[in-house]
Amino acid sequence: MTPEPAVADHYGRPRLVETILTAFAQAGKDAAHLTAADLAGVDQFHVGGALATEDLAGQMQLRPGMHLLDIGCGLGGPARYFSGLGCRVTGIDLTPEFVEAARDLTRLVGMDNVDFRQASAAGLPFDAASFDGAYLIHVGMNIPDKPAVFREVRRALRPGGVFAIFDFVRSAEGPIRYPVPWASTEATSFVETVGAYRAALETAGFRITSERDRRDFAIAQTERSIARMQQSGNTGPGLALLMGEKTPLLIGNMLSMLREGLLGPVEIIAQA
């Protein structure tokens, strides 16, 4: 049985846009004048947030006019960032609430070269060679069959297209302590080694051009995020709007495993 419905349920939240705009209003921000940059504290749902997205983009040799595929787009934060660089972006996600919120927030900030739809990365609803590039940010941990997804991404990319990944990987043996931001239990968590990513990418027809360990970066950025939440009382427009009252526990479990060296994020850049 596919875990996709359970993955979607893990992330689903009712009235997401209403909740986000209320938080901004309480923080003194006029919803009618929000920008994509204003949303970065809540719509960049991955370790390192907007800074990590910027770092990944800097390795992708992007050009204005490129058509990019965002796999697991969430609320659309990275898609809006890449759009701001002059790219056209199509985002997909399993979670209907995320797709609806991504569309609404994109319209709110006045962007028109970004499109979102509910779809599975295991069966992309696009013709072959439709995209110049693709990226996957903190999504692979919820994908059980990464080889199948990477084959689909390769099919959807034009020859020479770039595929950028920023994911948590297992860097030592030992049990993962749940809950974590991407899963409440092991039923929807599929963390692999970086070696498994390399093998799946190469089998799918990609050539890996660079790889970078980001564990130290992740520890530093997560510690800063915790300090900010403690200072603000965990209120206002931030990731707690997505993770709820368990936010300190989720982030705390993730940080402890980062410090222990059990898990760590890695960037991989590959070429079709």
Number of C-alpha atoms within 10 A of each C-alpha: 4 9 13 16 12 16 20 18 13 17 18 17 18 9 11 18 18 11 15 22 19 17 18 19 14 12 12 10 14 12 15 9 10 16 15 19 13 14 22 21 16 20 30 25 24 21 26 20 21 21 13 21 20 14 12 18 17 10 14 18 8 18 11 12 14 18 23 26 26 25 26 25 30 28 30 33 25 28 30 28 20 22 22 15 14 16 21 22 27 21 26 25 24 24 26 19 21 28 23 19 21 28 19 15 23 22 12 15 18 13 16 13 17 22 20 24 19 18 18 16 21 17 12 16 14 13 10 14 15 14 24 23 29 24 25 19 25 21 20 24 19 22 21 18 12 21 19 17 22 22 20 19 29 25 20 23 25 17 15 13 20 26 26 23 22 25 24 28 24 24 20 13 9 10 9 17 14 16 18 22 22 23 19 15 13 15 11 21 20 19 20 19 15 21 12 14 19 17 12 19 26 17 13 20 15 24 17 17 10 12 16 11 16 18 19 13 14 24 21 13 18 21 13 13 19 17 13 13 17 12 10 10 9 19 15 20 23 22 22 16 19 20 20 12 11 13 20 17 14 20 19 18 17 25 22 14 20 21 14 11 14 17 24 26 24 20 22 24 20 24 22 22
